[in-house]
Amino acid sequence: MLFISIFYQSGFAQKTGYWDKERATYKEVVVSARDRIILETDDFPAGTTELIYRITLLDDNQQMAGSLVSILKAIPDPTGISQGSAGAVFLMSKISGDDKCKYAVFSTNELAKNYSSKGETAEACLAQTTAVSKDAKRLSIDKSSCIKSGTTKLYFGFESSNWIMKQKIILEVVPWVDAKLSRGWTLGNRKNIISQCKTSALARKMANSDDFCVCIGEKIQKQYTFQEFQKLLPMEQTKAYKDFGASCFEETGIANTVFNDLRTKASADLAKGNYSLAIKSYNEIINQQKATALDYANLGYGYLITKQYGKAVNILKEGEKRDNTELLVKLNLAHAYLLNGEYSKAKTIYKEYQNQNVTDSISWTQKIKDDYQAFAKAGIQNEDFDKVLKLLK
């Protein structure tokens, strides 16, 4: 009696998935003597990574002792076929007739038709060239060329070895469905999601957007099957990218990196005199609610040096709300009041902090002198500059 014995090995990791018994193939056909026929499996479900097939030849009036589906109920996962269940499982028929056949398995209908007409097996992904009365095998995506990512069906070709009488052939095929891949997220589909993410404006600002885009991909895969996502309108897909992107931006810690890079660039632009670029960068930081008090101070300075005094006053007052102890904000606000024609407000601030340092190495008074010199180079003159300097002596 032919059978496959399966013994349990402790600690063997089971695969996550299931035998799709509802979409198993069962076909019974009578083959004429010396004839060749093709049996096509039913469509495999999305996520099929392996399968078990059984071929049985029966004499007239013989019946199957047990279906392949019923046998697989005792096997928890595909690895159990060769490694992991308790006791012995009989994948072969308990009975079969005296008739025998050769068979081959093909991945396309065209190859199968060629076999049917010429008997050629060179293009078969599996060929049984010795006639058998029954057979059973496991085909997996990692060990057989018959199963590949996206394989939807197989074609079994049979050649009768009975030269006189017809014979009955029964083909049973049960697919194993990987639970994750069953959602349609193949390697190629996942790569497409990541590629689309990398073209987004936000991703392009990142030195390395891999973690960010992988995070978005995982959220999309969890929320939608591939087919569901494909059916979304373009605007709905765009919204999904945006919503998941906002979440991943924070979760992955990329937000801090991106804004620190943007902050560094803005500071460099400010130092080089690229004021419009610096102003744009600082405004983006503020609009994304990632600004520090120093960002407000630097943006205020950018407005001052470009003679946008009203904007400088407004943004620096917002900076005060962020941190009322940051003296660079206070000093730039005093400059803004002075240049905006509000000397009394400026004087109050200038006098209040004249005995402090704005940084650990620069005094309040020295910073005022440095700023007035920078203003003069930028063509900004004000008759009250000298008044302020005399006031602080």
Phi, psi and chi 1 to 4 in degrees:
 res  aa     phi    psi   chi1   chi2   chi3   chi4
   1 MET       -  131.1 -178.5  179.3  -67.1      -
   2 LEU   -88.3  136.5  -64.2  174.2      -      -
   3 PHE  -161.8  165.9   63.0   88.5      -      -
   4 ILE  -113.8  122.2  -65.3  177.0      -      -
   5 SER   -90.8  135.4  -65.5      -      -      -
   6 ILE  -126.8  125.9  -58.5  164.9      -      -
   7 PHE  -121.3  145.2  -61.8   94.0      -      -
   8 TYR   -74.3  136.8  175.0   75.1      -      -
   9 GLN  -122.8  117.4  -67.7 -176.1   -4.7      -
  10 SER   -64.9  144.4   61.7      -      -      -
  11 GLY    82.5    1.7      -      -      -      -
  12 PHE   -76.0  125.2 -164.3   91.3      -      -
  13 ALA   -75.3  125.6      -      -      -      -
  14 GLN   -80.4  151.7  -69.6 -171.3   -6.4      -
  15 LYS   -85.5  151.3  -63.6 -171.3  176.3 -177.2
  16 THR   -92.0  110.9  -56.4      -      -      -
  17 GLY   169.8 -157.0      -      -      -      -
  18 TYR  -161.5  152.8   57.4   93.5      -      -
  19 TRP   -75.5  120.6  -66.2  110.4      -      -
  20 ASP   -84.8   83.5 -164.5  -27.0      -      -
  21 LYS   -71.1  -23.1  -55.6  175.6 -177.9   69.5
  22 GLU   -70.9  -27.2  -61.8  -59.9  -39.2      -
  23 ARG  -114.7   31.4  -75.7  179.1  -79.1 -170.5
  24 ALA   -76.0  152.0      -      -      -      -
  25 THR   -96.3  130.6  -63.8      -      -      -
  26 TYR  -135.1  115.4 -179.8   93.7      -      -
  27 LYS  -134.7  135.4  -67.0 -168.4  175.2 -178.9
  28 GLU  -124.1  127.8 -176.9  175.8  -37.4      -
  29 VAL  -141.7  147.6   65.3      -      -      -
  30 VAL  -101.8  126.8  174.8      -      -      -
  31 VAL  -108.9  130.2 -174.4      -      -      -
  32 SER   -71.0  159.8  -59.1      -      -      -
  33 ALA   -57.1  135.4      -      -      -      -
  34 ARG    58.9   24.1  -65.9  176.6  -67.7  176.3
  35 ASP  -100.9  159.9 -162.4    6.1      -      -
  36 ARG  -121.7  136.6  -77.3 -168.7  -64.7  -91.3
  37 ILE  -135.4  163.2   62.6  148.1      -      -
  38 ILE  -119.7  131.6  -58.6  -62.3      -      -
  39 LEU  -115.1  125.4  -71.7 -177.6      -      -
  40 GLU   -98.3  132.0  177.3 -177.9  -38.0      -
  41 THR   -71.7  162.0   66.8      -      -      -
  42 ASP   -68.8  161.8  -65.6  -25.0      -      -
  43 ASP   -60.6  134.4  -72.7  -17.3      -      -
  44 PHE   -77.5  144.9  -60.9  143.9      -      -
  45 PRO   -70.5  156.9   23.6  -32.6      -      -
  46 ALA   -58.2  138.5      -      -      -      -
  47 GLY    92.5    7.1      -      -      -      -
  48 THR   -68.9  121.5  -64.0      -      -      -
  49 THR  -115.6  -13.9   57.2      -      -      -
  50 GLU  -162.2  171.3   35.6 -156.1  -55.7      -
  51 LEU  -155.7  161.4   56.8   83.5      -      -
  52 ILE  -116.9  133.5  -65.0  -66.9      -      -
  53 TYR  -126.5  153.3   71.6   83.5      -      -
  54 ARG  -137.0  135.0 -177.9  170.2   71.9  172.4
  55 ILE  -118.4  129.8  -63.3  167.1      -      -
  56 THR  -133.8  134.2  -50.2      -      -      -
  57 LEU  -107.1  130.3  -84.2   73.2      -      -
  58 LEU  -124.0  144.3  -62.7  176.8      -      -
  59 ASP   -76.1  165.4  -67.5  -23.8      -      -
  60 ASP   -53.8  137.2  -72.5  -17.6      -      -
  61 ASN    74.1   -1.6  -60.5  -40.5      -      -
  62 GLN   -76.7  150.3  -80.6 -171.9  -59.9      -
  63 GLN  -122.5  151.4  -60.4  -64.7  -40.4      -
  64 MET   -67.2  137.3  -64.6  -70.3  -68.6      -
  65 ALA   -77.7  -25.8      -      -      -      -
  66 GLY  -170.9  138.7      -      -      -      -
  67 SER   -75.9  157.2   70.5      -      -      -
  68 LEU   -62.9  -37.6 -178.1   58.0      -      -
  69 VAL   -58.8  -43.9  166.6      -      -      -
  70 SER   -66.5  -34.7   63.7      -      -      -
  71 ILE   -66.8  -40.0  -70.0  173.7      -      -
  72 LEU   -69.4  -13.4  -70.5  177.3      -      -
  73 LYS   -61.8  -22.7  -70.4 -179.8  179.4  178.1
  74 ALA   -88.5   -4.4      -      -      -      -
  75 ILE  -112.8  119.2  -57.0  175.1      -      -
  76 PRO   -70.5  -30.7   26.3  -34.0      -      -
  77 ASP  -159.2  168.1   71.7  -80.4      -      -
  78 PRO   -57.9  -33.2  -23.2   32.8      -      -
  79 THR   -63.1  -20.9   55.8      -      -      -
  80 GLY   -65.6  -21.1      -      -      -      -
  81 ILE   -63.0  -33.2  -59.9  -57.4      -      -
  82 SER  -118.3  -14.3   57.0      -      -      -
  83 GLN  -132.8  -34.4  -56.6  -97.3    3.9      -
  84 GLY  -134.2   48.0      -      -      -      -
  85 SER  -134.0  164.0 -176.2      -      -      -
  86 ALA   -84.2  141.2      -      -      -      -
  87 GLY    80.7 -165.4      -      -      -      -
  88 ALA  -111.5  134.8      -      -      -      -
  89 VAL  -115.9  131.6  174.8      -      -      -
  90 PHE   -97.5  101.4  -63.5   83.8      -      -
  91 LEU   -81.5  -24.6  -69.8 -177.6      -      -
  92 MET   -79.8  158.9  -58.3  -60.5 -175.8      -
  93 SER   -64.0  145.8  -64.8      -      -      -
  94 LYS   -74.7  -18.8  -67.2 -175.5  179.5  179.5
  95 ILE  -137.1  156.5   63.3  170.5      -      -
  96 SER  -161.8  162.7   65.6      -      -      -
  97 GLY   -84.2 -173.7      -      -      -      -
  98 ASP   -83.9  -14.6  -64.3  -32.1      -      -
  99 ASP   -69.0  153.4  -70.0  -25.9      -      -
 100 LYS  -135.8  159.6  -65.7 -176.5  178.1 -178.5
 101 CYS  -149.1  159.0   74.5      -      -      -
 102 LYS   -99.6  155.4  -59.7  175.4 -176.1  179.1
 103 TYR  -150.7  163.9   71.2   89.5      -      -
 104 ALA  -146.4  154.1      -      -      -      -
 105 VAL  -116.5  134.7 -175.4      -      -      -
 106 PHE  -126.6  151.3  -59.9   90.7      -      -
 107 SER   -90.7  -17.1   57.5      -      -      -
 108 THR  -132.4  156.4   68.8      -      -      -
 109 ASN   -66.6  -34.3 -169.5   30.6      -      -
 110 GLU   -63.3  -44.2  -70.5   72.3   19.8      -
 111 LEU   -65.1  -38.5  -65.4  175.2      -      -
 112 ALA   -65.3  -39.7      -      -      -      -
 113 LYS   -63.9  -37.0  -74.0 -179.8  178.6  178.8
 114 ASN   -63.9  -38.0 -165.4   39.9      -      -
 115 TYR   -65.8  -41.7  167.9   81.8      -      -
 116 SER   -62.0  -37.4  178.8      -      -      -
 117 SER   -87.9  -32.2   60.6      -      -      -
 118 LYS  -120.0  -13.0  -60.1  178.5 -177.8  179.4
 119 GLY    75.5   17.1      -      -      -      -
 120 GLU   -81.6  134.6  -64.8 -179.3   -1.7      -
 121 THR  -118.7    6.5   60.5      -      -      -
 122 ALA   -60.3  -31.3      -      -      -      -
 123 GLU   -95.4    6.7  -60.1  -66.1  -27.3      -
 124 ALA   -74.6  144.9      -      -      -      -
 125 CYS   -81.9  -14.2   57.5      -      -      -
 126 LEU  -156.3  134.6 -175.7  150.7      -      -
 127 ALA  -136.9  127.2      -      -      -      -
 128 GLN  -104.4   98.6  175.5   61.5   46.0      -
 129 THR   -89.6  -11.3   56.6      -      -      -
 130 THR   -97.9  127.7  -58.3      -      -      -
 131 ALA   -62.2  135.3      -      -      -      -
 132 VAL  -131.3  158.7  -65.8      -      -      -
 133 SER   -97.4  -15.3   62.1      -      -      -
 134 LYS  -164.5  153.5   52.8 -168.6  169.8 -176.7
 135 ASP  -160.8  155.8 -157.8    3.0      -      -
 136 ALA  -154.1  138.1      -      -      -      -
 137 LYS  -148.4  159.3  -75.5 -175.5  172.5   65.0
 138 ARG  -108.1  129.7  167.9 -168.1  172.8 -151.0
 139 LEU  -115.1  127.1  -56.3  178.6      -      -
 140 SER  -126.7  157.8   64.2      -      -      -
 141 ILE   -65.5  -25.3 -162.7  168.5      -      -
 142 ASP   -94.3   -6.2   54.7  -14.9      -      -
 143 LYS  -130.5   -6.0  -66.7 -177.7  178.9  180.0
 144 SER  -136.3  137.2  172.5      -      -      -
 145 SER   -75.0   -7.8   60.4      -      -      -
 146 CYS   -71.1  -31.3  -67.5      -      -      -
 147 ILE  -111.5  118.4  -56.6  -66.6      -      -
 148 LYS  -129.9  166.8  -61.1  178.0 -179.2  178.4
 149 SER   -59.9  123.2  177.6      -      -      -
 150 GLY    92.7   -0.6      -      -      -      -
 151 THR   -62.0  127.1  -63.9      -      -      -
 152 THR  -105.6  -21.3   57.5      -      -      -
 153 LYS  -167.5  167.5   61.9  173.3   57.4 -177.1
 154 LEU  -128.7  163.0  -68.9  175.8      -      -
 155 TYR  -124.6  119.3  -57.4   83.3      -      -
 156 PHE   -99.7  124.2  -76.4   74.9      -      -
 157 GLY  -105.4  131.4      -      -      -      -
 158 PHE  -119.8  140.9  -63.9   94.5      -      -
 159 GLU  -124.1  118.2 -179.5  177.6  -11.9      -
 160 SER   -67.0  135.0  171.6      -      -      -
 161 SER   -99.8    6.4  -65.5      -      -      -
 162 ASN   -91.1  118.4 -168.6  -34.3      -      -
 163 TRP   -86.9   -7.2  -75.2   71.1      -      -
 164 ILE  -124.2  -49.4  -58.7  174.6      -      -
 165 MET  -105.6  153.5  -56.0  -65.9  -69.4      -
 166 LYS   -72.4  162.8   62.7 -175.4  179.6 -179.5
 167 GLN  -140.0  154.3   57.7 -172.6 -167.8      -
 168 LYS  -102.2  126.3 -176.8 -168.4  -65.2 -176.8
 169 ILE  -117.3  132.5  -62.1  176.3      -      -
 170 ILE  -116.1  125.3  -64.4  175.2      -      -
 171 LEU  -112.5  127.2  171.6   65.8      -      -
 172 GLU  -125.0  131.9  -61.6  169.6  -82.6      -
 173 VAL  -135.9  126.0 -177.2      -      -      -
 174 VAL  -122.9  119.6 -177.5      -      -      -
 175 PRO   -83.9  146.4   29.5  -32.6      -      -
 176 TRP   -99.2  128.7  170.6  -92.5      -      -
 177 VAL  -108.1  119.8  179.2      -      -      -
 178 ASP   -71.1  124.0 -178.4  -75.7      -      -
 179 ALA   -57.9  -39.5      -      -      -      -
 180 LYS   -73.4  -46.5 -173.9  174.2 -177.4  179.0
 181 LEU   -70.4  -18.8  -66.9  180.0      -      -
 182 SER   -64.5  -16.9   66.9      -      -      -
 183 ARG   -81.6    0.9  -64.8  176.7   60.8   78.7
 184 GLY    89.5    3.5      -      -      -      -
 185 TRP   -89.4   77.2  -69.2  107.3      -      -
 186 THR   -72.3  171.0   61.8      -      -      -
 187 LEU   -57.4  -43.4  178.0   61.7      -      -
 188 GLY   -64.0  -41.0      -      -      -      -
 189 ASN   -67.3  -37.6  -67.8  -23.2      -      -
 190 ARG   -67.0  -38.8  -62.2 -160.6  -54.2  -86.0
 191 LYS   -63.1  -36.9  -76.7 -177.3  176.3  178.7
 192 ASN   -63.1  -41.6  -74.2  -22.7      -      -
 193 ILE   -61.4  -45.6  -68.9  -66.8      -      -
 194 ILE   -66.3  -39.4  -68.8  174.9      -      -
 195 SER   -61.9  -43.0  -64.4      -      -      -
 196 GLN   -64.6  -39.6  -69.3 -178.7   36.4      -
 197 CYS   -60.8  -41.6  165.4      -      -      -
 198 LYS   -66.7  -17.5  -76.1 -178.1  171.3  -67.8
 199 THR   -86.8   -6.1   63.7      -      -      -
 200 SER   -69.5  155.5   67.0      -      -      -
 201 ALA   -61.4  -38.4      -      -      -      -
 202 LEU   -68.1  -43.9 -173.5   55.6      -      -
 203 ALA   -63.8  -34.7      -      -      -      -
 204 ARG   -67.9  -16.8  -71.9 -161.4  -63.4  -92.5
 205 LYS   -81.6  -10.6  -66.1  177.3 -177.9  177.6
 206 MET   -94.7  140.2  -56.5  174.1 -170.1      -
 207 ALA   -64.6  -37.7      -      -      -      -
 208 ASN  -140.9  110.8 -173.1  -22.9      -      -
 209 SER   -99.6   10.9   60.1      -      -      -
 210 ASP   -57.4  -54.3  -72.1   -6.4      -      -
 211 ASP   -61.2  -39.8  -70.9  -13.1      -      -
 212 PHE   -61.9  -47.4  173.2   69.2      -      -
 213 CYS   -72.6  -34.4  -70.6      -      -      -
 214 VAL   -63.0  -40.4  167.0      -      -      -
 215 CYS   -61.0  -45.9  175.4      -      -      -
 216 ILE   -61.4  -44.2  -70.2  178.2      -      -
 217 GLY   -59.0  -42.7      -      -      -      -
 218 GLU   -64.9  -38.5  -71.2  175.6  -14.1      -
 219 LYS   -69.2  -40.0  -71.5 -176.2  180.0  -64.7
 220 ILE   -64.0  -43.1  -70.3  174.9      -      -
 221 GLN   -63.9  -34.0  -68.3  166.2   49.7      -
 222 LYS   -73.1  -35.6 -175.3  176.7 -179.7  179.5
 223 GLN   -81.1  -36.6 -179.8   73.4   22.1      -
 224 TYR  -130.3  149.6  -56.0   98.0      -      -
 225 THR   -75.3  164.0   65.9      -      -      -
 226 PHE   -60.6  -41.1  175.9   70.6      -      -
 227 GLN   -64.0  -40.9  -69.3   74.9   15.6      -
 228 GLU   -63.5  -42.2  -70.8  170.7  -15.6      -
 229 PHE   -66.6  -37.7 -170.5   70.7      -      -
 230 GLN   -65.2  -28.6  -72.7  -63.9   94.6      -
 231 LYS   -82.0   -9.8  -68.7  178.3 -178.9  177.9
 232 LEU   -67.4  147.2  -66.2  178.9      -      -
 233 LEU   -64.8  153.3  -64.1  172.0      -      -
 234 PRO   -52.4  -40.7  -29.3   36.5      -      -
 235 MET   -68.2  -30.8   64.3 -175.0   68.6      -
 236 GLU   -72.3  -38.3  -67.5  173.9  -35.3      -
 237 GLN   -64.6  -41.5  -71.0 -170.7    6.8      -
 238 THR   -60.7  -42.2  -60.4      -      -      -
 239 LYS   -64.2  -39.4 -174.6  176.7 -173.6  -58.5
 240 ALA   -61.4  -45.4      -      -      -      -
 241 TYR   -59.8  -42.9  -84.2  108.9      -      -
 242 LYS   -66.2  -47.3 -178.5  178.9  179.0 -179.5
 243 ASP   -65.5  -47.5  -68.2  -13.9      -      -
 244 PHE   -68.3  -33.0  -69.4  135.7      -      -
 245 GLY   -64.0  -40.7      -      -      -      -
 246 ALA   -61.4  -40.1      -      -      -      -
 247 SER   -68.9  -46.5  177.6      -      -      -
 248 CYS   -66.8  -30.8  -71.0      -      -      -
 249 PHE   -57.6  -38.7 -163.8   54.8      -      -
 250 GLU   -84.7  -44.7  -60.9  -64.3  -24.7      -
 251 GLU   -62.4  -38.1  -68.5  176.6   13.6      -
 252 THR   -82.5   -6.8   58.4      -      -      -
 253 GLY    77.8    5.9      -      -      -      -
 254 ILE   -70.9  -27.6  -68.4  174.6      -      -
 255 ALA   -54.6  -47.0      -      -      -      -
 256 ASN   -62.5  -42.0  -69.2  -26.8      -      -
 257 THR   -63.3  -46.3  -59.0      -      -      -
 258 VAL   -61.5  -46.9  168.7      -      -      -
 259 PHE   -73.9  -29.3  -73.6  111.9      -      -
 260 ASN   -67.0  -39.5  -76.1  -21.6      -      -
 261 ASP   -64.2  -41.8  -70.2  -14.5      -      -
 262 LEU   -66.6  -36.7 -171.7   59.2      -      -
 263 ARG   -66.4  -41.4 -169.8  173.3  -75.8  116.4
 264 THR   -63.0  -42.6  -60.8      -      -      -
 265 LYS   -64.1  -43.2  179.3 -179.3  179.6  -60.7
 266 ALA   -63.2  -40.7      -      -      -      -
 267 SER   -64.6  -40.4  178.7      -      -      -
 268 ALA   -65.7  -40.8      -      -      -      -
 269 ASP   -63.6  -38.1  -76.4  -26.2      -      -
 270 LEU   -63.8  -42.1 -156.6   61.5      -      -
 271 ALA   -68.4  -31.2      -      -      -      -
 272 LYS   -85.3   -5.7  -65.9  175.6 -177.0  177.0
 273 GLY    86.4   10.7      -      -      -      -
 274 ASN   -85.0   68.5  -61.3  -33.8      -      -
 275 TYR   -66.0  -38.2  -59.1  124.0      -      -
 276 SER   -65.1  -39.5   61.2      -      -      -
 277 LEU   -66.4  -41.8  -67.5  176.8      -      -
 278 ALA   -63.1  -44.9      -      -      -      -
 279 ILE   -60.0  -42.5  -71.6  171.3      -      -
 280 LYS   -61.9  -44.0 -179.1  179.4  179.0 -179.1
 281 SER   -66.0  -45.0  -64.8      -      -      -
 282 TYR   -65.6  -37.7  -78.4  121.4      -      -
 283 ASN   -63.2  -37.3  -91.3  -45.0      -      -
 284 GLU   -64.9  -41.1 -176.8  171.0  -10.7      -
 285 ILE   -61.0  -43.9  -64.9  171.2      -      -
 286 ILE   -67.6  -42.6  -70.7  172.2      -      -
 287 ASN   -63.6  -29.2  -69.5  -21.8      -      -
 288 GLN   -87.6    6.6  -66.2  -63.9  -34.2      -
 289 GLN    60.0   38.7  -60.3 -178.1  -16.2      -
 290 LYS  -117.1   11.9  -62.3  -64.2  180.0 -178.2
 291 ALA   -81.4  145.0      -      -      -      -
 292 THR   -98.2  173.7   64.5      -      -      -
 293 ALA   -62.3  -34.7      -      -      -      -
 294 LEU   -66.1  -32.4  -76.3  176.2      -      -
 295 ASP   -62.8  -42.7  -67.2  -33.4      -      -
 296 TYR   -63.4  -40.8  -77.8   94.3      -      -
 297 ALA   -62.2  -44.0      -      -      -      -
 298 ASN   -69.8  -38.2  -71.1  -28.0      -      -
 299 LEU   -65.2  -40.9  176.7   56.5      -      -
 300 GLY   -59.8  -40.2      -      -      -      -
 301 TYR   -65.3  -39.3 -177.9   83.0      -      -
 302 GLY   -60.1  -40.4      -      -      -      -
 303 TYR   -67.3  -38.7  -77.8  138.5      -      -
 304 LEU   -62.9  -47.2  -71.6  172.6      -      -
 305 ILE   -70.1  -17.9 -153.6   74.1      -      -
 306 THR  -105.0   16.3   54.7      -      -      -
 307 LYS    61.6   34.7  -57.9 -179.5 -178.0 -179.5
 308 GLN  -106.9   71.1  -59.1 -180.0   76.6      -
 309 TYR   -69.1  -39.3  -53.1  131.8      -      -
 310 GLY   -62.3  -43.4      -      -      -      -
 311 LYS   -63.7  -36.9  -72.5 -175.9  177.1  179.9
 312 ALA   -62.0  -44.8      -      -      -      -
 313 VAL   -59.6  -47.9  169.8      -      -      -
 314 ASN   -63.0  -46.0  -71.2  -23.2      -      -
 315 ILE   -70.6  -34.1 -155.3   67.5      -      -
 316 LEU   -73.3  -30.9  -69.9  164.1      -      -
 317 LYS   -66.6  -34.4  -72.0  171.4   72.1  173.5
 318 GLU   -66.9  -36.3  -70.1  -63.0  -42.6      -
 319 GLY   -63.3  -36.2      -      -      -      -
 320 GLU   -59.9  -38.1  -83.4 -169.6  -44.8      -
 321 LYS   -65.9  -31.8  -63.4  175.9 -176.8  176.8
 322 ARG   -70.1  -44.7  175.6   69.9   59.9  177.2
 323 ASP  -155.2  105.8 -177.0   -4.6      -      -
 324 ASN   -77.2   -2.8 -165.3   42.9      -      -
 325 THR  -104.1   -4.7   65.5      -      -      -
 326 GLU   -77.5  110.5  178.1   52.5   64.4      -
 327 LEU   -74.2  -22.6  -67.6 -167.7      -      -
 328 LEU   -66.1  -32.7  -75.5  174.4      -      -
 329 VAL   -67.7  -45.5  172.1      -      -      -
 330 LYS   -60.7  -45.1  -63.4  -72.7 -171.5 -178.1
 331 LEU   -65.5  -44.7 -177.5   56.4      -      -
 332 ASN   -65.7  -31.3  -75.9  -20.1      -      -
 333 LEU   -67.2  -39.5 -179.4   58.6      -      -
 334 ALA   -61.8  -43.5      -      -      -      -
 335 HIS   -59.4  -42.4  -66.6  -24.6      -      -
 336 ALA   -63.7  -43.1      -      -      -      -
 337 TYR   -62.3  -44.4  -79.8  138.3      -      -
 338 LEU   -61.3  -48.7 -178.0   69.4      -      -
 339 LEU   -73.2  -18.1  -65.5  171.7      -      -
 340 ASN   -92.6    9.0 -158.1   42.6      -      -
 341 GLY    83.0   19.0      -      -      -      -
 342 GLU  -114.7   69.3  -60.2  177.5   82.7      -
 343 TYR   -61.3  -41.9  175.5   77.6      -      -
 344 SER   -61.8  -40.8   60.9      -      -      -
 345 LYS   -66.3  -39.7  -69.8 -177.2  178.7  179.6
 346 ALA   -65.1  -43.9      -      -      -      -
 347 LYS   -58.7  -41.5  176.7 -177.4  175.3 -177.9
 348 THR   -58.9  -45.5  -60.5      -      -      -
 349 ILE   -70.6  -43.3  -61.6  173.8      -      -
 350 TYR   -56.9  -43.6  -77.5  137.5      -      -
 351 LYS   -71.7  -36.0  -73.7  -70.9  -68.1  179.6
 352 GLU   -64.1  -35.4 -176.5  174.2   -4.5      -
 353 TYR  -113.6   18.3  -58.0  102.2      -      -
 354 GLN   -67.0  -18.5   66.8  177.6   -7.5      -
 355 ASN   -98.1   10.3  -65.0  -38.3      -      -
 356 GLN  -112.7  169.0  -62.8 -168.8   40.3      -
 357 ASN  -101.3  143.1  -75.4   -2.7      -      -
 358 VAL   -83.5  -25.7  -68.5      -      -      -
 359 THR  -134.9 -175.4   69.1      -      -      -
 360 ASP   -71.7  -10.6   58.6   -4.3      -      -
 361 SER  -131.2   -5.2   58.6      -      -      -
 362 ILE  -120.8  126.2  -58.9  176.4      -      -
 363 SER   -76.9  160.4   70.8      -      -      -
 364 TRP   -57.4  -47.3  176.0  -92.3      -      -
 365 THR   -66.2  -42.3  -59.3      -      -      -
 366 GLN   -64.4  -37.5 -176.6   59.1   51.5      -
 367 LYS   -65.8  -36.8 -173.5   67.0  169.4   70.2
 368 ILE   -62.3  -45.5  -67.4  174.0      -      -
 369 LYS   -60.3  -44.4  -68.1  178.3 -179.4  179.1
 370 ASP   -62.2  -41.7  -67.3  -16.7      -      -
 371 ASP   -67.5  -40.2  -73.1  -12.1      -      -
 372 TYR   -63.2  -37.0  -75.8  177.0      -      -
 373 GLN   -65.3  -40.6  -71.2  177.5    1.9      -
 374 ALA   -64.5  -39.0      -      -      -      -
 375 PHE   -63.5  -40.7  -67.7  154.2      -      -
 376 ALA   -63.1  -41.1      -      -      -      -
 377 LYS   -64.0  -29.6  -71.7 -178.9 -179.8  179.6
 378 ALA   -86.2    3.8      -      -      -      -
 379 GLY    83.5   19.9      -      -      -      -
 380 ILE  -101.6  115.3  -60.0  172.3      -      -
 381 GLN  -120.0  147.5  -61.9  -69.2  -20.8      -
 382 ASN  -153.3  131.7 -170.5  -71.3      -      -
 383 GLU   -66.1  -15.6   61.5 -176.6   14.3      -
 384 ASP   -88.7   -5.1  -68.9  -36.2      -      -
 385 PHE   -56.8  -48.6  -75.3  169.4      -      -
 386 ASP   -64.6  -38.1  -71.0  -23.2      -      -
 387 LYS   -58.0  -43.2  -71.9  175.2   58.9  177.0
 388 VAL   -66.1  -44.0  171.4      -      -      -
 389 LEU   -64.3  -38.7  -66.1  176.4      -      -
 390 LYS   -67.2  -34.0  -69.8  178.7 -178.4  177.9
 391 LEU   -63.4  -32.0  179.3   68.7      -      -
 392 LEU   -92.5   -1.7  -61.6  176.8      -      -
 393 LYS   -74.4      -  -74.3 -177.0  179.6 -179.8
